[in-house]
């Protein structure tokens, strides 16, 4: 297996761990661990995609990681604020 495949497998593995932990209720999607796993997994997967020249996934993973990192700095607003009248 090539180096890019190993790196991609590691990045996707991190994303799948985050997904599993969230789906089965071990961590909430607002949890910083979940967000960091998504950001790190996306960055690693994006780098592996760049290594093989598969740019659509580079863009996808840049957006994925940026969104995750941005959510760390977003102030949480209670859902009750958005209730329609």
Steps between C-alpha positions, in 0.01 A plus 500: 500500500633845411571777748201702378273199560629464856449869569151495346406190699614666822303820427185316399538276805495807724186627325330162541589484869341843549193388308467178703542679833235754403245258351514268801472784750849492651560863405273782390556681170573818698775325700847643435645150461251426222575830327877451529479143367309632199749782443809279535353217294399746229843662488677164477258369237533824304878472506484143370263613224742776407785247487320301230365806320133435573401863545122468547570319829764757590234770474245287687741433786617861521137611538429213744798590718446876480137460604599279792768742619266796458241328720751496786487879510126538447302600805228247571147633479225302674252341259212667682612827339401368159147384582248639252218707643 
